[in-house]
Amino acid sequence: MKKLGEFETSDLSLAAYLSMEGCTISDVFPSSRDRKSMVFSGKKLDELVQKYYNGEARVDPLRYFNEIKLVKQRINHYGGSEY
């Protein structure tokens, strides 16, 4: 579960953005029957989350799409999900 300096989310879009920006998925666990949550660690984590929620995050669309697929693979490695 989450420790100090980490961020937890079940939002696939946010997870892909954080992963693209160099944050590391340190844990994946079931958050409900059909969903998984991911715990991230990394530099500037709070700043990146704020950029995402404020609509200030900018990414290359093709790279982002590919990162979503990679994050899904990581989630599925931990026992499947709704994604």
N, C-alpha and C positions, 0 to 999 in steps of 0.2 A: 504494500500500500504506500501511499504518499508520505514523503519525508520533507523536512524543511528544504526549501530551494527547488522543489519539484512542483509540477503542475499536472493535474489529472483531468482528462476529458474523454468523452465518448463520441465527440464530434469528429467524423472522418475528415471533413474539409480542413478543420483546424489542425488535426493531427498531421495531415499531409503538408500543410504549410510549415508547421514547426519542424518537421523532419527535413524539409527542403532547406530550411535555414540553419541546419546543423545541430539541432537538438536531438537527443538520444532517447529512444523509447527504453525506459528502464524496467517497465513491468506492463503486463497485459493481464487483466482479470475480468471475470464476469461481473457486470454491474446490474444485470437483470437476467431473466431467462433467455432473452433474445439478443442482448447487447453485450459488448465488451467495452471496458474502459482502458485507456492507456495512460501511463504515468511517464512524463517527460522530464528530463534534466538537461541543463545546458546554460551557456552564457546568454545573457540578455533575454531570458525566458519571459519575465514579466513585461518587458518592452515589446517583444514580439506578439504576445497575447493581446496587449492593448492595441497595437497596430492593426491586428486582425479584426478585433471587435469595433474599432473606430473606422474601418473601411480604408485604412491607409496602407495596407499590405499590397505590394506589387510583385507579381510573379510572371514568369514565362509560361504561357498556357500549356504548351506541349510538355514541358518539364513537370508542371503541376499535375497534369493528367497522369503522367507516368509515375509520379510519386504516390498518387492515390492508389494505383495498382500495387505498388510495392508495400504500402502500409496495409492494404487488404491482405496481402500474402503473409505479412508478419502476424496479423490478427488471426488469420485462419490457421497458422502454425500452432496457435495456442488453443485450438479446439473449435474453430468455426465461429460464425457470427451471422448477423442479418445482412451484412454488406455484400 
